[in-house]
Amino acid sequence: MVGQTTPKKSHLSSTLLDDCKVSKLSPAALGLMAEFFKVLSEASRLQILCALKAGSKNVTEIIEVTGLGQANVSKHLKMLAQAGIVSRRQQGVCVYYQIANPFIFELCELVCDALSIQLEQQNRQFEQLDVMRQGR
């Protein structure tokens, strides 16, 4: 259109985009990434992962640690195994589950750190609003 200019990307945002591996992924690869994060978007599955952090466990042991029901645990373990987050091994009549790749806990730590920073910022904003409200 006449008279309109397209906004220029700042050097910093351009550099960040150039360094971002995710921006270079195909739509199909982004879909796989989204599916991976969907698997992690359920609190019960995160509970199961936390239960497995200390080492492999069978379904009964996972139920004891998490307090979740047997059908629920089995369903979530199947999803976690299909996503490659946990692996399973047969030992006699028992099946033991373990974390397939411990990077999952690094990912969780990053998210926890980011959420902590976000909550601190929100608390500061609420404190400022409270001071403003009291100053009326």
C-alpha positions as CSV (number, residue, x, y, z in Angstrom):
1,M,0.0,0.0,0.0
2,V,1.1,3.6,-0.6
3,G,2.5,5.4,2.4
4,Q,2.8,2.3,4.5
5,T,6.2,1.1,5.6
6,T,7.0,-2.3,6.9
7,P,8.4,-2.3,10.4
8,K,12.1,-3.1,10.5
9,K,13.3,-5.9,12.7
10,S,15.7,-4.8,15.3
11,H,19.2,-6.2,15.0
12,L,18.7,-8.1,18.3
13,S,15.4,-9.8,17.3
14,S,16.9,-10.6,13.9
15,T,19.9,-12.2,15.5
16,L,17.8,-14.2,17.9
17,L,15.6,-15.5,15.0
18,D,18.7,-16.4,13.1
19,D,20.0,-18.4,16.0
20,C,16.7,-20.1,16.8
21,K,16.7,-23.7,15.6
22,V,13.0,-23.9,16.0
23,S,12.4,-21.2,13.4
24,K,14.2,-23.4,10.8
25,L,11.9,-26.4,11.4
26,S,9.4,-27.6,8.9
27,P,5.7,-27.5,9.7
28,A,5.8,-31.3,10.2
29,A,8.6,-31.1,12.6
30,L,6.9,-28.3,14.5
31,G,3.8,-30.6,14.7
32,L,6.0,-33.3,16.3
33,M,7.3,-30.8,18.8
34,A,3.8,-29.7,19.7
35,E,2.7,-33.3,20.2
36,F,5.7,-33.8,22.5
37,F,4.7,-30.8,24.6
38,K,1.1,-32.0,24.7
39,V,2.2,-35.2,26.3
40,L,3.8,-33.1,29.1
41,S,0.7,-30.9,29.5
42,E,-1.0,-33.3,31.8
43,A,-0.4,-33.0,35.6
44,S,-0.7,-36.8,36.2
45,R,2.0,-37.5,33.6
46,L,4.3,-35.0,35.3
47,Q,3.6,-36.7,38.7
48,I,4.6,-40.1,37.1
49,L,7.8,-38.6,35.7
50,C,8.6,-37.2,39.2
51,A,8.0,-40.7,40.7
52,L,10.4,-42.1,38.2
53,K,13.1,-39.6,38.8
54,A,14.6,-41.6,41.6
55,G,14.7,-44.8,39.5
56,S,12.6,-47.4,37.7
57,K,9.3,-48.5,39.2
58,N,6.5,-50.9,38.3
59,V,2.9,-49.7,38.0
60,T,2.1,-50.7,41.6
61,E,5.0,-48.6,43.0
62,I,4.0,-45.6,40.8
63,I,0.5,-45.9,42.1
64,E,1.8,-45.8,45.7
65,V,4.0,-42.8,45.1
66,T,1.4,-40.7,43.1
67,G,-1.9,-41.8,44.6
68,L,-3.3,-42.2,41.0
69,G,-5.5,-45.1,40.0
70,Q,-4.2,-48.1,38.2
71,A,-6.1,-47.5,34.9
72,N,-5.0,-43.8,35.0
73,V,-1.3,-44.7,35.5
74,S,-1.4,-47.4,32.8
75,K,-3.0,-45.0,30.3
76,H,-0.4,-42.2,31.0
77,L,2.5,-44.6,31.0
78,K,1.4,-45.8,27.5
79,M,1.4,-42.2,26.3
80,L,4.7,-41.4,27.9
81,A,6.3,-44.6,26.3
82,Q,4.8,-43.8,22.9
83,A,6.4,-40.3,23.1
84,G,9.7,-41.9,24.0
85,I,9.8,-40.1,27.4
86,V,9.8,-43.4,29.4
87,S,11.0,-46.8,28.4
88,R,9.8,-50.2,29.8
89,R,11.6,-53.4,30.6
90,Q,10.1,-56.8,31.5
91,Q,11.5,-58.4,34.7
92,G,9.8,-61.7,35.3
93,V,6.0,-61.0,35.5
94,C,6.6,-57.3,36.3
95,V,7.1,-54.4,33.9
96,Y,9.4,-51.6,35.1
97,Y,9.3,-48.1,33.7
98,Q,12.2,-45.7,33.7
99,I,13.0,-42.3,32.3
100,A,14.3,-42.8,28.7
101,N,16.2,-39.5,28.6
102,P,16.9,-37.4,31.7
103,F,16.9,-34.2,29.7
104,I,13.2,-34.1,30.5
105,F,14.1,-32.9,34.0
106,E,16.3,-30.1,32.6
107,L,13.3,-29.0,30.6
108,C,11.1,-29.1,33.6
109,E,13.7,-27.1,35.6
110,L,13.8,-24.4,32.8
111,V,10.0,-24.1,32.9
112,C,9.9,-23.9,36.7
113,D,12.6,-21.2,36.7
114,A,10.7,-19.2,34.1
115,L,7.4,-19.6,36.0
116,S,9.2,-18.5,39.2
117,I,10.5,-15.3,37.6
118,Q,7.0,-14.6,36.1
119,L,5.3,-15.0,39.5
120,E,7.9,-12.7,41.1
121,Q,7.2,-10.0,38.5
122,Q,3.4,-10.4,39.0
123,N,3.9,-10.1,42.8
124,R,5.8,-6.9,42.4
125,Q,3.1,-5.5,40.1
126,F,0.4,-6.4,42.7
127,E,2.5,-4.8,45.5
128,Q,2.7,-1.6,43.4
129,L,-1.0,-1.7,42.8
130,D,-1.7,-2.1,46.5
131,V,0.6,0.8,47.3
132,M,-1.3,2.9,44.7
133,R,-4.6,1.9,46.1
134,Q,-3.6,2.7,49.7
135,G,-2.3,6.1,48.6
136,R,-5.7,7.3,47.5
